[in-house]
Amino acid sequence: MNIFVPSAKLVVLKELPFSDYAFPRWQSYASIALVALLSAISATLAPQMHGLPQMSFWVLLGSNFLSTWVLFLMAMFILRWWMKRGDRWDGEGDMFNLIAASWLVIDLIVYAASMLGAPGFIVMPLSIYTIWVAGNALSGAIPKASLGYSIVGVILAIIPGALIGAAVGIMLVKMGYLPMPAAPAG
């Protein structure tokens, strides 16, 4: 089995048991690295599309690898804690592979749309849909966890990542790798 099969099924909101995530761990590592790479490529292309100053690809790649792994590991920690609350999950099953699979295909779609210049009214709903995909993956594998409970867990897992992303962005501006946003005219 490979990671693409369950990941593709998750995009269409198919509920899968933990046994469907029994693929080799290296595939999860590779999928997380691929998501980080596509994030860096997307961030490199975005300024070109909108006429903004461009940041070095290598700085973007390094910062995206770091932030993607930090976000993933934080999400793992938070979701493991969240799903064990109230005896919803006994800790059996590969949560690492589940989360990696829930990210892979939907994130490929989001980054592909972004890199192809899709407008925000297409990319933003796809980005929000990733929360539903991950929540559905959790509730499908953990029968005692409802979809709503699982989505709340995903949102809780995203919040620290968003704060870290903002902190990394501020750090990159202060180091001179990103230009300071221009003040509004007027």
Salt bridges, closest charged atoms under 4 A:
ASP94 OD1 - ARG25 NH2 2.89
